[in-house]
């Protein structure tokens, strides 16, 4: 009886020492290194996506969003040779309810078919 109690107490002490920080289970989550990609479509007339791809020597980054009649995107890139660039676009057009343009008040000019022309081939030298 006493020996089983000693084994039980000794096992509890060993388990407490291991749980004190010497043993940690392996981490299975991916470490964030700054590169990602994603897409999101919250509705019928809107979406967005983006990414950061590359490595420390060269990377590209893009973000694009469209919602109703508005579109915008941003593109960036850089490399280890001091190359760097950014482009931004934004289109905010689409007055879908405006009336159509009226027909022009003139008629288009009429052209005749081109006449065929025949030339003599150049003579020998």
C-alpha positions in Angstrom: 0.0 0.0 0.0 2.8 2.4 1.0 4.8 1.6 -2.2 1.9 2.3 -4.5 1.3 5.6 -2.7 5.0 6.5 -3.2 4.8 5.6 -6.9 1.7 7.7 -7.3 3.3 10.7 -5.6 6.5 10.3 -7.6 4.5 10.1 -10.8 2.6 13.3 -9.9 5.9 15.1 -9.2 7.4 14.0 -12.5 4.2 15.2 -14.4 4.3 18.6 -12.6 8.0 19.1 -13.6 7.3 18.2 -17.2 4.3 20.6 -17.3 6.4 23.4 -15.8 7.6 24.5 -19.2 10.2 21.9 -20.2 7.9 20.2 -22.5 5.8 22.0 -25.1 3.7 20.4 -27.8 4.8 21.1 -31.4 3.2 24.2 -33.0 1.3 23.2 -36.1 0.1 26.7 -37.1 2.0 28.4 -40.0 4.2 31.3 -38.9 3.3 34.6 -40.7 6.1 35.6 -43.0 4.3 38.6 -44.7 3.1 36.7 -47.8 -0.6 35.9 -48.3 -3.5 35.9 -50.7 -7.2 36.1 -50.2 -10.5 36.7 -51.9 -13.8 38.0 -50.5 -17.2 38.1 -52.3 -19.7 39.6 -49.9 -22.5 40.2 -52.5 -23.6 39.9 -56.1 -22.2 43.2 -57.2 -19.0 43.4 -55.1 -15.7 41.6 -54.6 -12.2 42.2 -53.4 -9.0 40.3 -53.5 -5.4 40.8 -52.7 -2.0 39.2 -52.3 1.6 39.7 -51.2 3.8 37.3 -53.0 7.6 36.9 -53.3 10.6 36.8 -51.0 12.8 39.3 -49.4 14.7 39.9 -52.6 11.6 40.5 -54.8 7.9 40.9 -54.1 4.7 42.0 -55.7 1.6 43.2 -53.9 -1.9 43.8 -55.3 -5.3 44.8 -53.9 -8.4 45.1 -56.0 -11.9 46.1 -55.1 -15.1 46.5 -57.1 -18.5 47.6 -55.6 -21.5 48.6 -57.8 -20.0 51.0 -60.4 -16.8 51.7 -58.5 -13.5 49.9 -59.3 -10.1 50.5 -57.7 -6.8 48.6 -57.6 -3.3 49.1 -56.2 -0.2 47.3 -57.4 3.2 47.6 -55.7 6.5 45.8 -56.4 10.1 46.0 -55.2 13.4 44.1 -55.4 16.8 44.1 -53.7 18.3 46.2 -56.5 16.4 49.3 -55.4 13.7 48.7 -58.0 10.3 50.0 -56.7 7.0 51.0 -58.2 3.4 51.7 -57.4 0.3 52.1 -59.6 -3.1 53.2 -58.4 -6.3 53.1 -60.5 -9.8 54.2 -59.5 -12.8 54.3 -61.8 -15.9 55.8 -60.5 -18.1 55.8 -63.6 -21.3 54.3 -64.4 -24.2 56.7 -64.3 -26.5 53.8 -65.4 -29.6 55.9 -65.2 -28.5 58.8 -67.5 -30.4 59.1 -70.8 -28.7 57.8 -74.0 -27.0 60.3 -76.3 -29.2 61.7 -79.0 -28.6 60.7 -82.6 -26.3 63.0 -84.5 -28.0 65.7 -86.6 -26.1 65.0 -89.8 -25.7 62.1 -92.2 -22.6 60.2 -92.8 -20.8 60.9 -96.1 -21.2 58.4 -98.8 -18.1 57.0 -100.5 -17.8 55.2 -103.8 -15.9 52.0 -104.3 -12.2 52.6 -105.1 -11.4 52.2 -108.8 -8.9 49.5 -109.7 -5.5 50.7 -111.1 -3.0 48.6 -113.0 0.6 49.5 -113.5 3.2 48.0 -115.7 5.9 46.1 -113.8 9.3 47.8 -113.8 11.7 46.8 -116.6 14.9 44.8 -116.1 18.0 46.7 -115.3 
